[in-house]
Amino acid sequence: MSTDRRTPRPDPLATADVIVCVGAGGVGKTTSAAAVGVAAAKAGRRAVVLTVDPARRLADALGLNSPDESAAASDDEQAGTVGNEARKIKGRWGKGGELWVAMLDPAETFDALIAEHAATPDQAEAVLANRIYQNLTSSLGGTNEYMAAERLRALHLDDRFDLVVIDTPPASHAIDLLDSPGRLTRFVDHRLYRSILAPKKGLFRAVNAATQLAVRMVSKVVGTDLLTDVIDFFAAFEGMDEGFRQRAAEVSDLLVADGTAYVLITAARETAIAESAWMAQSLAERSIHLDAVVVNRLTPDVGIDELGELDPATPALDRNLAEHLEMRAAERALIDSFVATTGSDDTGPTVITIDEQDEPVADLRGVRAVADELAAGWR
């Protein structure tokens, strides 16, 4: 399996097993991820789009936020909500094509992971009921990112789908997602963790032997109940660390597999381009290279490349056109400069530009329009 794929695949919609959509916030990343899924379904793939965004932008983009579950839904309009379990979306797809959507629930994903790796149902119940575990699922830094990667793996292995599209969190949190399997492995391999986890050699022996004074001092600071919860948590977790370590390795391999494509979503604005350049560099440092760059909200092409002689009869219109052409040229220059940093002509990503839409994308019809432009750009 390659971890340094420099030549981008010509059409991830047809060839990829996983498409990871990354990008800054506010550039249309979630809508683009939905459009990738729609385009794949129209091409005959069984695609599922997983969003890690708790703001429900995916549901908004697809028109899935109706509170009335009984509302009539046409082929292009749905009713209901999106959750951790994938939900099938009605639509006119290609032969054999399907579109599913899911929104990450980190706690539910973590609970399922505990249940899978526990040796017995009692062990799983002991961990799930522990207050330390319950706090970990809601407050431990990086938990959401790792659970996103874990959910990605689960969907990838699900026979219902042949393509998983993941809408990652904005900017640096997307990089955290890529690094999360390694962080989990380092955690379960950490010397302090190992000493606490080993009942015969670590904290439990200390509690029962000569250092009870130290434990009492700690309990005065953090509280006896908290210390007891910590000890109970590690006791309940014993033996599960090897399963977590193996799973983390599998997730890490999937993120750099040959069948995994990376699409960077950006906009032709200096701040977005600067953040995108940082993200492309961060990916390259991890031997991950972009398959495509999607530039959203480009100033529309009006079919005129340059302004001719000014018409004295329409000076205002001519000025507007000149400003329009100048803005589009500046945006193109930003794009060209950015793409030049991501690889040569032979190894750089496919660049797809999406013009500013006449209306905000707020339903499946609008996403379909963007999907058609994406598919045409890849073709």
N, C-alpha and C positions, 0 to 999 in steps of 0.2 A: 504494500500500500504506500502510495507516494505522499509525502508531507511537504512537497515543494513543487506544486503544480504551477509552472510559469506560463504555459500556453492556455489561454482561456478556451473553454468549449464554445463552439459557435452558437449553440441553441440549448441552454439549460432546460428550457421548457420541455424539450423532447428527450434529453439524455440524463439529467440530474436525478438523483434520489432525494436530495435535500437541497433547498435553496435558502440560504441565510441572508435576510435583508437587514442591512445595517445603515446607520445614518444619524445625522443630528436631529434634534427635535424641531418640529415646525416646518419640515420640508416635504410633507406628504408621504412619509415613509409607510405608515400603516395602510393608507389608501393604495400605495404602490404594491405592497405585499399582497393585499386583497386582489389587486389587478393581476398579479403574477399567478395567483391561484385560479382566477377566472380564466385567464388565457390558457393555462394548462388544461383545465376542464374542457374548454372549447376545442382543444387539440386532442381530446380523447383520453386524458390522464385522470386517474382517481386521486385528486389532490385534496390535502387538508391544510388549512392555514391556521397556524397557532400564533396567537398574540400574547406577549408578555406585558402589554400595556394595561394597567389597571383602570385607565381612564375610559375604557370601552370604546375607543375610536374605531376599532374594527366593526363592532356592532353598529355604531353610528353610520359608518360608510356603507354598510350593506343594508341599512334600514331595518335592523333587527331589534330595535329598542321599544317596540310597541308594548305598553303594559297590558294590552288586551290580548290574551292568548287565543281568544276565539275570533279575532279579527280575520277577515277574509284575506288570503294571500294568493296573489297571482304568481305566474312563473317568475316574475321579476321582482316581486315584493313579498317579504316575509313578515311574520309576526313572532314575537317571543324574545327569548334571551339566549345568551351564549355563556357556557360554563366550561369547566375542566374537561368534561366528556365531549368528544367531537359531535357536532350536530350537522346533519345533512341539509344542504340548501337546494331548494327547487330551482330549476332553470333549464334552459335549452342548451345543453352541452353537446360536445362532439360524440361520436359513436363510442360508447363505453366510458365516456367521461363523467366524472362526479366532482362536486365541490362540497367540502366539509369545512367547518370552522370550529375553533376551540379557543378559550381564553384561560390562561394559566391560573390555577388555584394552588399556590405553593404549599399551604397546609395540607390539602387533600392529597397532593402528590407525595409529600413527605410521609404522611400516614401510610400510604400504599407501599412506599419503599420500606418502612419499618415492618409492616406486615409480611412483606416478601422475604426479608432477610432474617426475621426472628426464627429461632429454632422451634418454638412452640407458640400456640395462640396465647398462652399465659404470659410468655415473655413479651410478646407484642403489646398485650394489654397493659403490662406493667410499665413499659416505656411510654405508651400513649397517654397514660393517666398521670405520669410524673409531671410536676409543675415546671421543672427545669426544661424538659423536652417541650412543653407547651410554650414556654418563653423563647426557646431556641427557634421554633418555627415562625415566630412573629418578629423577632428582634435581632437574630444573629446576622451580622453583615455577610453578604454573599449568598445567604440561603436562597433567596428568590432566584438569583442567577443560576445556582446549581440545579434547583428544581426545574427551571426552564430547560436546561440542558437534559435533565433526566426525562422530562416529559417529551422532549424532542426525540430521544432515543426510543421511548415507548411507542410513539406514533410511527416512527420509522420501521419498527418491527411488527406493526399491526398489518395483517394481511388485507385489510380493507383499503389500504392506500398504497400507491406506488410513487407518490411525491409528497414530501412535507415541506411547506413553506413556513419559515418562522420569522415573525415580525419582532425583532429584538428591541430592548429598551434603547433610548437615545444615547448616542455618543459613548462615553467612557463605560457606562453600564453594560454595553454590548461587549466591550473588551473583557469586563469582569465575568461575563457569561462564558467566554472562551477560556478564561483562566480558572474558572470555578472547579473543574474536576481536579486540577493539580492542587488547588488549595485544600480540597477535601482530603486528598491523599496525604498531603503534608500534615494535616490536622491529626488523622488517625495514626500517622507514623511518628508524631512528635514525642519526644522523650518524656515530657511531663504527662502527656495523655497516656502513654503506655504504662507509666509507673502507677498512675491513678487507676487504670483499668485492670491491672493485674492484682487480684485480691490477695494473693499470697505474698506479694513482694512490695506492694505499694501502700496506698493510703489506708486500706482496711487493716493491714498489719500494724500500721502506725497507730491507728485508733485503738487497737487491742493491746498494744505493747507500751513502750516506755515514753511515748510522746503524747500521751493524753493531755498533758498540760498545754502543749502547743495547740492541740485541737480545741481545747476549751477557750484559749485566747482567741483563736479564729472565730469560734462560735459567738464570742462576745461582740465581735466586730460585725459579722454578717448575719448573726442570729442562728440559734440552734436548728430551727426548722429548715432554714436554707441549707445549712451544712448537711443535714440529714437528707434533704432532697437531692443534693449533689451526689452523696454517697449512694443513695438508692438508684439514681439515674445510671451511674456508671456500673453498678452491679447488674441492673436490668439489661444494660447495653452489651454486657460481656459476650464475646464470641461473634458479634455482628460486624465488627470492624473489618474483617477480611472480605466479607461480602460487599461492603461499601467501597473498599479499596479496588476490588475487581470491577465493580460497576463504574467507578470513576474512570478507570482505564478504558473501558469500552466506550464511554461517552466521549472521552478525549480523542480516541481513535476516529470516532464518527465525525467529529468536527473538522478533521483534516483529511478525510477519506477522499478518494478520487471521485466518488459520486456526489460529493458535497460542493455546491457552487455558492459563490459569494457575490451579492449584488449590493452596491453602495448607492443609496438614494441621497440626492443632494438638490440644491437649488442654485441658480446663478446669482448668488449674493456673496459678497466678500467674506462675511462671517461664516456662512455655511460652507463655502469652498475651503476656508482655512481649517475648519473643524474636520471636513472630509479628508483633507490632506494629512492631518494628524492621524485620522483613523486608518487611512490606507497605509501609512507608514507603520502604525502599530500592528496591522495585519501582516505586513511584509516581515516584520521582526519575528513573527510567529510562523514564518514560512507559509503564509496564506496569501494568495494573490487573487485579485478581483477578476471575476468573469464578465461583469458588466457594471457600468455606471449609468444610472438613470437621473437625468437632470429635469426636475419638475419646474413648472410655472415659468417657462421661457416666454419672453415677449414674442407674440405671434408673428409669423412670417406673412407679410402682406403681398408677397409676390414681386416686390421691387427691391433690387439690391442696392441701388444708389439713387440719389436725388438728382434730377435733371435741372434744367434752368427754372428759376422761380417764376411762377405765373403771377403777374401783378394783380390779376383779378382775384386770386385766392391766397393771399399772403399768410393768413392764419392757418389754413390747411397745410400749406407747404412747411410752415414752421413745426406743426404737429408731426408731420411725416418725417421731417429731419430729426426731430427728437426721438421719434420711434426707432428710426434706423440706427441712430447713435446708441440708443440703449441696447438694442439687439446686438450690435457689433461689440459693445463692451462686455455683454454677457458671453458672447462667443469667445472673446479673448480670455475671459476668466476660465471658461471650460477648457479651452485648448491648453492653457498654461497648467491647469490641474492634471489633465490627462497625460501630458508630457512627463509628469513625475511618476506615473504609475506603470511605465513600461514603454518599450519601443513600439513601432508600428506592428511588429510581428508578435509581440508578447503582451501588448497592452489590452485592456478590457474593451468590449463592445460598448460604444457610447450611444445611448438612446435619449433623445430630447423629447419632452412632452410640453407642448405649448400650454400657456395659461388657458384654462377652460372658461367658457362663457358664463357658466354657473358653478357654484361649489358642488363637489361630488358628495351627494348625500343619500344615494341609494344604489341598488345594483345596476340600474341602467347607466348611471354615471361611471361606475367602476368598469362596466363592460367597454365603454368608450376608451378609457385609459388602457384597458387590457388589449384592445385592438391595436393601439399605437405601440405598445410594448412588443406584441407579437410581430408586428411589421418591422420594428427596429431590429429584432433578432434575425428575422428572415433576410 
